[in-house]
Amino acid sequence: MVDVIHVDEKYFSLTFLKRRFIMLHVEPDRIRKLKSKRHINKMMMLATVARPRYNEAGECIFDGKLGAWSFMVHTLGERTSRNRPAGTPPVKAVTATKENYRAMLIDKLLPAILSKWPEGGRGTRITIQQDIKMRELLNRAYPQMCRMGYSLPAKTITSVAPTCRRQLTL
């Protein structure tokens, strides 16, 4: 089981509760624009890693990091507020629904696999291992992936609690 890609979701806070800065006397103080520490926004990211690969000389040819993508939308601010002028792009977190997760797999993960996967591993089966709650998303994304040219055998899913495995042939 060398060719396994681990996919997981992770929440990150956008600011820290306590931060310390070393500042010059001429620098203005940093202002956190929150009413309470309970109002700190969180964003969800989809992170993917695989096993690193080394050549015969011991040099790393593939570090195993495929990417981390956030479920966020960049929109333009409509009105001027005391925090920012109009037209400034605020970042808004998007809920990781089935459609967003499926779009993230198809638009971000699969092109990253094709671009970053080492050449020696082409033509082999790659197992995408993810949470059991998201196992049906690859089944529903299968027709879209076939239209994009990916080969995903229908009978290769193996459920292992608490994860789900899906095999992909490059």
C-alpha positions in Angstrom: 0.0 0.0 0.0 2.6 2.5 -1.1 0.3 4.7 -3.3 -2.1 6.0 -0.7 -3.3 9.6 -0.6 -4.7 10.7 2.7 -7.5 13.4 2.5 -8.7 15.1 5.6 -10.6 18.2 6.6 -9.2 20.5 9.3 -10.6 23.7 11.0 -8.3 26.7 11.6 -9.0 29.8 13.5 -8.3 33.0 11.6 -6.7 34.7 14.5 -5.1 33.6 17.8 -6.4 34.4 21.2 -3.1 35.6 22.5 -0.5 37.1 20.2 2.7 39.0 21.1 4.5 41.3 18.8 7.8 43.2 19.0 7.0 46.6 17.6 8.9 49.8 17.1 7.8 53.0 18.9 6.7 54.5 15.6 4.5 51.6 14.6 0.8 51.8 15.4 -0.7 49.1 17.7 -2.4 46.2 15.9 -6.1 46.2 16.5 -8.2 43.0 16.5 -11.7 44.0 15.1 -13.7 41.5 17.2 -16.1 42.2 20.0 -15.3 39.0 21.8 -12.9 36.1 21.6 -16.0 33.9 21.1 -16.5 35.6 17.7 -13.3 34.4 16.1 -14.1 32.9 12.6 -12.9 29.5 11.6 -12.2 28.2 8.1 -12.1 24.6 6.9 -9.3 23.4 4.8 -8.9 20.2 2.8 -5.4 18.8 3.2 -3.9 16.0 1.2 -0.6 14.1 1.8 1.1 11.0 0.5 4.2 9.1 1.3 7.4 10.8 0.2 9.5 9.2 -2.5 13.3 9.0 -2.7 15.7 7.9 -5.5 18.6 5.5 -5.2 20.9 8.3 -4.0 18.6 9.2 -1.1 17.4 12.5 -2.6 13.8 13.4 -2.1 12.1 13.4 -5.5 8.5 13.8 -4.1 7.9 15.3 -0.7 4.4 13.9 -0.4 2.6 17.2 0.0 -0.2 17.5 -2.6 -1.9 20.6 -1.2 -4.2 22.3 1.2 -7.2 24.2 -0.1 -9.6 26.3 1.9 -13.4 26.4 1.6 -13.6 30.1 1.2 -15.0 32.7 -1.3 -13.4 36.0 -2.2 -16.1 38.6 -2.8 -15.9 42.4 -3.2 -17.3 44.4 -0.3 -20.4 46.2 -1.3 -20.5 49.0 1.2 -17.9 51.1 3.1 -17.7 50.3 6.8 -15.5 51.4 9.6 -13.4 48.3 9.1 -12.8 48.6 5.3 -13.6 50.7 2.3 -16.0 49.5 -0.4 -14.4 47.2 -3.0 -12.0 45.5 -0.5 -12.2 41.8 -1.0 -13.3 40.3 2.4 -12.9 36.5 2.7 -16.0 34.5 3.6 -16.0 30.9 4.8 -18.2 28.5 2.9 -19.8 25.5 4.4 -18.3 22.2 3.2 -21.4 20.7 1.7 -21.4 17.7 -0.6 -21.4 19.9 -3.7 -18.5 22.0 -2.5 -16.5 19.0 -1.3 -17.1 17.2 -4.7 -16.0 20.4 -6.6 -12.9 20.6 -4.4 -12.0 17.0 -5.2 -12.5 17.4 -9.0 -11.2 20.9 -9.4 -8.3 20.9 -7.0 -7.3 17.5 -5.8 -7.2 15.5 -9.1 -5.2 18.1 -11.1 -2.8 18.3 -8.1 -2.3 14.5 -8.3 -1.7 14.6 -12.0 0.8 17.5 -11.8 2.7 16.6 -8.7 2.7 12.8 -8.7 6.2 11.3 -9.5 6.7 9.9 -13.0 7.7 6.5 -11.8 4.2 6.0 -10.3 2.3 6.7 -13.5 0.0 3.8 -14.5 -0.3 2.5 -11.0 -3.4 2.4 -8.8 -3.6 5.2 -6.3 -5.9 4.9 -3.2 -7.6 8.0 -2.0 -8.3 7.5 1.7 -10.8 9.8 3.4 -13.3 10.0 6.2 -16.2 7.5 6.1 -18.7 10.4 6.0 -17.4 11.5 2.6 -17.2 8.1 0.9 -20.3 8.6 -1.2 -19.0 11.8 -2.7 -16.5 10.0 -4.9 -19.2 7.6 -6.1 -21.4 10.6 -7.1 -18.4 12.4 -8.6 -17.4 9.4 -10.7 -19.3 10.5 -13.9 -17.8 13.9 -13.8 -14.3 12.4 -13.3 -14.8 10.1 -16.3 -15.8 13.0 -18.5 -12.5 14.7 -17.4 -10.5 11.5 -18.5 -9.8 9.9 -15.1 -10.2 6.1 -14.9 -12.0 5.1 -11.6 -13.0 1.4 -11.4 -16.4 1.0 -10.0 -15.7 -2.2 -7.9 -12.6 -1.1 -6.1 -14.1 0.6 -3.0 -13.3 -1.0 0.3 -14.8 0.4 3.4 -12.6 0.2 6.5 -13.9 1.9 9.6 -13.3 4.7 10.3 -11.9 5.5 6.8 -13.0 4.9 3.3 -10.7 3.9 0.4 -11.2 4.6 -3.2 -8.7 3.6 -6.0 -7.8 5.8 -8.9 -5.7 4.7 -11.9 -3.5 7.4 -13.5 
